[in-house]
Amino acid sequence: EDHCQVVVTVKCHHVIFCDASVDFDGSIARGNNVFWKIADENAQQFAFDQRTGIEFKTDEGRKAFECMPVAQRFKCRNVQDAPPGKYYYSVKVVGVPRIDPWVVNH
């Protein structure tokens, strides 16, 4: 099945301050499922928050994507009749400030 993958990278400055980034600020889902994974170099140290790892911000986004942790990744299932649009979501890696990219569904 088709899917998109977004890689989340964590960079730490002076050990105590870390921030996360995604390889694409805006992901184009085109009706596909979307997976988020933590970059290989960070996978030993960091993990998604199991409850809020990927959270869509709006009711529309929550209706369009069903998100759940799958092993070390987070999967958001693109619900069958999700309308086209731009959906903002947040990424929460444990111990790292939340970030807010978006997905475009066509």
C-alpha positions, -999 to +999 in steps of 0.1 A: +000+000+000+012+035-006+024+056+022+046+086+030+073+086+055+084+117+075+117+115+094+120+133+127+156+144+136+166+156+170+195+179+174+210+187+209+229+219+218+249+218+250+233+185+260+203+200+278+185+218+250+173+196+222+149+204+194+132+182+168+127+189+131+110+170+103+125+164+069+095+180+052+076+208+069+046+201+046+041+165+037+019+156+007-002+126+017-023+123-015-047+100+003-020+078+016-011+067+051+017+087+067+044+072+089+067+092+112+100+077+124+128+091+145+160+093+125+183+064+129+210+084+147+184+095+174+164+062+176+184+049+206+180+080+227+146+093+218+110+081+214+076+095+204+053+102+233+030+071+231-002+091+236+006+124+218+035+115+194+015+128+164-016+148+170-037+167+145-047+201+157-082+205+143-114+184+143-110+181+105-075+168+109-086+143+136-114+131+113-090+128+083-062+109+101-063+082+127-030+081+145-014+054+166+020+043+177+034+013+158+066-001+174+091+028+172+071+047+146+038+066+145+013+058+119-016+080+108-041+062+087-056+084+060-094+079+064-111+069+032-131+100+024-109+126+040-115+159+022-085+176+005-069+202+026-040+213+047-039+197+082-017+210+109-003+185+134+022+184+162+051+160+168+059+152+204+092+134+211+097+127+248+120+153+264+119+176+234+097+207+227+067+199+205+069+210+169+041+219+145+044+210+108+015+201+085+002+176+060-015+184+027-041+159+015-051+160-022 
